[in-house]
Amino acid sequence: MLNEGTRQLRKKVKPAIESKLEEFELMGYGHIKEQEIWEYFEKKKWKKDQEEKLLHQVVNDILTLKAGDIINFMAMESYKNTSFEKENFIEEWKDVLK
């Protein structure tokens, strides 16, 4: 994935992320947050990247991000979390009902 420190990299590309957030807000997606964009890249887009990305490549990825991609990612993450919570809830109640 990315070899440069994540926190340092995120700080460097913050203006690009803020620009993308402003764009999404103008499109009616003001509920998307910086953390969600960063998670999309770490968990989805850059997950399988083995080589180090250059700064301009990271900025390009951010600026070319489509609203549909992040919305789909957020929906899948929400579904995974809900599914996980349901499984935990069922397991907890099995113990209670014994």
MDTraj code that builds the backbone (N, CA, C; nanometers):
import mdtraj as md
import numpy as np

residues = "MET LEU ASN GLU GLY THR ARG GLN LEU ARG LYS LYS VAL LYS PRO ALA ILE GLU SER LYS LEU GLU GLU PHE GLU LEU MET GLY TYR GLY HIS ILE LYS GLU GLN GLU ILE TRP GLU TYR PHE GLU LYS LYS LYS TRP LYS LYS ASP GLN GLU GLU LYS LEU LEU HIS GLN VAL VAL ASN ASP ILE LEU THR LEU LYS ALA GLY ASP ILE ILE ASN PHE MET ALA MET GLU SER TYR LYS ASN THR SER PHE GLU LYS GLU ASN PHE ILE GLU GLU TRP LYS ASP VAL LEU LYS".split()
xyz = np.array([
    [0.0838, -0.1176, 0.0000],
    [0.0000, 0.0000, 0.0000],
    [0.0887, 0.1245, 0.0000],
    [0.0586, 0.2177, 0.0828],
    [0.1346, 0.3412, 0.0891],
    [0.2412, 0.3288, 0.1959],
    [0.3663, 0.3594, 0.1599],
    [0.4755, 0.3438, 0.2548],
    [0.4946, 0.4647, 0.3443],
    [0.4552, 0.5811, 0.2983],
    [0.4713, 0.7018, 0.3793],
    [0.3729, 0.6969, 0.4954],
    [0.4111, 0.7543, 0.6081],
    [0.3245, 0.7540, 0.7249],
    [0.1857, 0.8062, 0.6907],
    [0.0852, 0.7316, 0.7296],
    [-0.0521, 0.7662, 0.6952],
    [-0.0915, 0.9035, 0.7464],
    [-0.0579, 0.9327, 0.8685],
    [-0.0948, 1.0619, 0.9267],
    [-0.0283, 1.1764, 0.8511],
    [0.0990, 1.1595, 0.8197],
    [0.1729, 1.2631, 0.7473],
    [0.1157, 1.2804, 0.6063],
    [0.0873, 1.1704, 0.5406],
    [0.0313, 1.1760, 0.4059],
    [-0.1053, 1.2442, 0.4075],
    [-0.1871, 1.2068, 0.5038],
    [-0.3207, 1.2649, 0.5133],
    [-0.3136, 1.4163, 0.5327],
    [-0.2164, 1.4600, 0.6101],
    [-0.1980, 1.6037, 0.6331],
    [-0.1581, 1.6739, 0.5035],
    [-0.0726, 1.6098, 0.4249],
    [-0.0281, 1.6693, 0.2993],
    [-0.1413, 1.6833, 0.1975],
    [-0.2319, 1.5878, 0.1957],
    [-0.3380, 1.5882, 0.0937],
    [-0.4693, 1.6459, 0.1460],
    [-0.4677, 1.6994, 0.2661],
    [-0.5896, 1.7555, 0.3256],
    [-0.6579, 1.8588, 0.2354],
    [-0.5826, 1.9494, 0.1692],
    [-0.6502, 2.0443, 0.0794],
    [-0.7283, 1.9751, -0.0340],
    [-0.6758, 1.8664, -0.0857],
    [-0.7455, 1.7933, -0.1916],
    [-0.8723, 1.7291, -0.1367],
    [-0.8647, 1.6735, -0.0162],
    [-0.9822, 1.6132, 0.0458],
    [-1.0876, 1.7198, 0.0738],
    [-1.0452, 1.8354, 0.1236],
    [-1.1396, 1.9437, 0.1508],
    [-1.2066, 1.9911, 0.0219],
    [-1.1309, 1.9975, -0.0857],
    [-1.1876, 2.0349, -0.2153],
    [-1.2929, 1.9342, -0.2600],
    [-1.2623, 1.8066, -0.2412],
    [-1.3574, 1.7020, -0.2794],
    [-1.4820, 1.7078, -0.1926],
    [-1.4665, 1.7356, -0.0638],
    [-1.5817, 1.7487, 0.0252],
    [-1.6709, 1.8651, -0.0169],
    [-1.6093, 1.9770, -0.0570],
    [-1.6860, 2.0918, -0.1056],
    [-1.7631, 2.0562, -0.2326],
    [-1.6994, 1.9826, -0.3211],
    [-1.7650, 1.9375, -0.4442],
    [-1.8854, 1.8494, -0.4111],
    [-1.8646, 1.7536, -0.3205],
    [-1.9749, 1.6654, -0.2822],
    [-2.0887, 1.7431, -0.2185],
    [-2.0558, 1.8441, -0.1394],
    [-2.1588, 1.9251, -0.0754],
    [-2.2425, 1.9982, -0.1809],
    [-2.1776, 2.0515, -0.2818],
    [-2.2502, 2.1190, -0.3899],
    [-2.3410, 2.0228, -0.4656],
    [-2.3026, 1.8957, -0.4682],
    [-2.3820, 1.7933, -0.5367],
    [-2.4924, 1.7365, -0.4480],
    [-2.4983, 1.7819, -0.3230],
    [-2.6015, 1.7327, -0.2326],
    [-2.5567, 1.6193, -0.1424],
    [-2.4280, 1.5937, -0.1375],
    [-2.3736, 1.4869, -0.0534],
    [-2.2941, 1.5447, 0.0632],
    [-2.3509, 1.6432, 0.1302],
    [-2.2828, 1.7104, 0.2393],
    [-2.2613, 1.6236, 0.3616],
    [-2.3257, 1.5083, 0.3651],
    [-2.3117, 1.4181, 0.4805],
    [-2.1824, 1.3370, 0.4773],
    [-2.1128, 1.3373, 0.3644],
    [-1.9865, 1.2633, 0.3540],
    [-1.8794, 1.3397, 0.4315],
    [-1.8036, 1.2674, 0.5119],
    [-1.7002, 1.3270, 0.5973],
    [-1.5607, 1.2870, 0.5495],
    [-1.4625, 1.3643, 0.5951],
    [-1.3223, 1.3388, 0.5588],
    [-1.2809, 1.1962, 0.5965],
    [-1.3182, 1.1529, 0.7154],
    [-1.2808, 1.0193, 0.7620],
    [-1.3355, 0.9111, 0.6690],
    [-1.4549, 0.9292, 0.6185],
    [-1.5146, 0.8298, 0.5286],
    [-1.4399, 0.8221, 0.3960],
    [-1.3970, 0.9362, 0.3479],
    [-1.3175, 0.9369, 0.2240],
    [-1.1855, 0.8650, 0.2465],
    [-1.1204, 0.8949, 0.3570],
    [-0.9912, 0.8324, 0.3856],
    [-1.0074, 0.6808, 0.4035],
    [-1.1129, 0.6394, 0.4720],
    [-1.1379, 0.4959, 0.4899],
    [-1.1634, 0.4277, 0.3566],
    [-1.2339, 0.4949, 0.2661],
    [-1.2576, 0.4386, 0.1333],
    [-1.1250, 0.4059, 0.0660],
    [-1.0333, 0.5007, 0.0702],
    [-0.9052, 0.4773, 0.0041],
    [-0.8243, 0.3691, 0.0744],
    [-0.8206, 0.3710, 0.2065],
    [-0.7413, 0.2708, 0.2795],
    [-0.8008, 0.1305, 0.2693],
    [-0.9320, 0.1199, 0.2805],
    [-0.9955, -0.0112, 0.2840],
    [-1.0327, -0.0659, 0.1469],
    [-1.0450, 0.0210, 0.0480],
    [-1.0924, -0.0241, -0.0829],
    [-0.9909, 0.0063, -0.1938],
    [-0.9729, 0.1315, -0.2228],
    [-0.8939, 0.1732, -0.3400],
    [-0.7461, 0.1359, -0.3298],
    [-0.6849, 0.1595, -0.2157],
    [-0.5413, 0.1359, -0.2010],
    [-0.5096, 0.0038, -0.1307],
    [-0.6086, -0.0724, -0.0978],
    [-0.5894, -0.1937, -0.0176],
    [-0.4889, -0.2901, -0.0804],
    [-0.4970, -0.3079, -0.2104],
    [-0.4129, -0.4074, -0.2764],
    [-0.2866, -0.3493, -0.3391],
    [-0.2697, -0.2177, -0.3314],
    [-0.1513, -0.1549, -0.3899],
    [-0.0260, -0.1990, -0.3148],
    [0.0670, -0.2539, -0.3865],
    [0.1909, -0.3011, -0.3262],
    [0.3027, -0.1980, -0.3387],
    [0.2960, -0.1183, -0.4422],
    [0.4035, -0.0207, -0.4636],
    [0.3689, 0.1125, -0.3991],
    [0.4718, 0.1874, -0.3686],
    [0.4536, 0.3178, -0.3066],
    [0.3930, 0.4142, -0.4077],
    [0.2891, 0.4853, -0.3647],
    [0.2266, 0.5847, -0.4507],
    [0.2962, 0.7181, -0.4308],
    [0.3120, 0.7884, -0.5384],
    [0.3676, 0.9222, -0.5311],
    [0.2579, 1.0184, -0.4872],
    [0.2977, 1.1313, -0.4328],
    [0.2023, 1.2282, -0.3804],
    [0.1018, 1.2706, -0.4874],
    [0.1490, 1.2946, -0.6083],
    [0.0563, 1.3384, -0.7133],
    [-0.0438, 1.2288, -0.7496],
    [-0.0067, 1.1021, -0.7337],
    [-0.1000, 0.9933, -0.7596],
    [-0.2098, 0.9882, -0.6534],
    [-0.1716, 1.0119, -0.5295],
    [-0.2687, 1.0132, -0.4199],
    [-0.3668, 1.1289, -0.4394],
    [-0.3132, 1.2467, -0.4718],
    [-0.3990, 1.3634, -0.4952],
    [-0.4922, 1.3366, -0.6135],
    [-0.4405, 1.2760, -0.7189],
    [-0.5233, 1.2431, -0.8342],
    [-0.6358, 1.1473, -0.7955],
    [-0.6053, 1.0455, -0.7156],
    [-0.7089, 0.9521, -0.6698],
    [-0.8198, 1.0264, -0.5959],
    [-0.7805, 1.1189, -0.5110],
    [-0.8788, 1.1944, -0.4323],
    [-0.9646, 1.2823, -0.5229],
    [-0.9000, 1.3550, -0.6119],
    [-0.9738, 1.4496, -0.6960],
    [-1.0612, 1.3825, -0.8013],
    [-1.0308, 1.2575, -0.8341],
    [-1.1124, 1.1867, -0.9326],
    [-1.2148, 1.0929, -0.8681],
    [-1.2228, 1.0949, -0.7363],
    [-1.3206, 1.0129, -0.6651],
    [-1.4618, 1.0540, -0.7056],
    [-1.5443, 0.9565, -0.7369],
    [-1.6832, 0.9827, -0.7755],
    [-1.7740, 0.9614, -0.6554],
    [-1.8784, 1.0412, -0.6491],
    [-1.9735, 1.0317, -0.5378],
    [-2.0321, 0.8910, -0.5273],
    [-2.0627, 0.8306, -0.6401],
    [-2.1207, 0.6964, -0.6395],
    [-2.0296, 0.5933, -0.5760],
    [-1.8991, 0.6071, -0.5989],
    [-1.8033, 0.5121, -0.5413],
    [-1.8022, 0.5197, -0.3889],
    [-1.7986, 0.6417, -0.3361],
    [-1.7933, 0.6564, -0.1905],
    [-1.9270, 0.6197, -0.1275],
    [-2.0379, 0.6518, -0.1943],
    [-2.1704, 0.6165, -0.1423],
    [-2.1860, 0.4646, -0.1374],
    [-2.1436, 0.3957, -0.2421],
    [-2.1506, 0.2491, -0.2427],
    [-2.0647, 0.1899, -0.1323],
    [-1.9447, 0.2440, -0.1146],
    [-1.8557, 0.1962, -0.0102],
    [-1.9195, 0.2156, 0.1276],
    [-1.9750, 0.3340, 0.1502],
    [-2.0373, 0.3631, 0.2797],
    [-2.1563, 0.2703, 0.3045],
    [-2.2325, 0.2417, 0.2006],
    [-2.3467, 0.1507, 0.2158],
    [-2.3001, 0.0109, 0.2526],
    [-2.1945, -0.0372, 0.1870],
    [-2.1432, -0.1707, 0.2171],
    [-2.0847, -0.1775, 0.3580],
    [-2.0136, -0.0740, 0.3996],
    [-1.9586, -0.0703, 0.5353],
    [-2.0714, -0.0696, 0.6383],
    [-2.1758, 0.0048, 0.6106],
    [-2.2905, 0.0098, 0.7003],
    [-2.3565, -0.1275, 0.7097],
    [-2.3700, -0.1933, 0.5953],
    [-2.4293, -0.3265, 0.5929],
    [-2.3428, -0.4254, 0.6716],
    [-2.2113, -0.4199, 0.6527],
    [-2.1205, -0.5093, 0.7254],
    [-2.1326, -0.4869, 0.8758],
    [-2.1335, -0.3607, 0.9167],
    [-2.1437, -0.3295, 1.0593],
    [-2.2763, -0.3744, 1.1170],
    [-2.3849, -0.3546, 1.0426],
    [-2.5171, -0.3962, 1.0887],
    [-2.5238, -0.5477, 1.0989],
    [-2.4697, -0.6157, 0.9999],
    [-2.4691, -0.7615, 1.0002],
    [-2.3891, -0.8140, 1.1185],
    [-2.2739, -0.7539, 1.1438],
    [-2.1900, -0.7935, 1.2557],
    [-2.2620, -0.7704, 1.3884],
    [-2.3287, -0.6561, 1.4002],
    [-2.4011, -0.6251, 1.5234],
    [-2.5149, -0.7237, 1.5458],
    [-2.5840, -0.7636, 1.4386],
    [-2.6926, -0.8612, 1.4515],
    [-2.6388, -0.9948, 1.5017],
    [-2.5252, -1.0376, 1.4471],
    [-2.4661, -1.1636, 1.4905],
    [-2.4291, -1.1585, 1.6382],
    [-2.3690, -1.0486, 1.6800],
    [-2.3327, -1.0324, 1.8208],
    [-2.4558, -1.0289, 1.9091],
    [-2.5597, -0.9613, 1.8646],
    [-2.6839, -0.9506, 1.9396],
    [-2.7453, -1.0897, 1.9594],
    [-2.7492, -1.1680, 1.8538],
    [-2.8054, -1.3034, 1.8614],
    [-2.7239, -1.3890, 1.9564],
    [-2.5910, -1.3824, 1.9459],
    [-2.5049, -1.4609, 2.0343],
    [-2.5243, -1.4208, 2.1805],
    [-2.5374, -1.2912, 2.2066],
    [-2.5574, -1.2435, 2.3433],
    [-2.6905, -1.2955, 2.3989],
    [-2.7943, -1.2933, 2.3181],
    [-2.9242, -1.3394, 2.3667],
    [-2.9284, -1.4920, 2.3825],
    [-2.8502, -1.5629, 2.3029],
    [-2.8432, -1.7086, 2.3216],
    [-2.7897, -1.7394, 2.4615],
    [-2.6886, -1.6638, 2.5038],
    [-2.6322, -1.6836, 2.6365],
    [-2.7333, -1.6481, 2.7441],
    [-2.8082, -1.5423, 2.7229],
    [-2.9065, -1.4981, 2.8214],
    [-3.0201, -1.5976, 2.8336],
    [-3.0616, -1.6552, 2.7243],
    [-3.1773, -1.7455, 2.7225],
    [-3.1446, -1.8876, 2.7646],
    [-3.0223, -1.9187, 2.7917],
    [-2.9844, -2.0548, 2.8339],
    [-3.0380, -2.0848, 2.9715],
])
top = md.Topology()
chain = top.add_chain()
for i, resn in enumerate(residues, 1):
    res = top.add_residue(resn, chain, resSeq=i)
    for name in ("N", "CA", "C"):
        top.add_atom(name, md.element.get_by_symbol(name[0]), res)
traj = md.Trajectory(xyz[None], top)
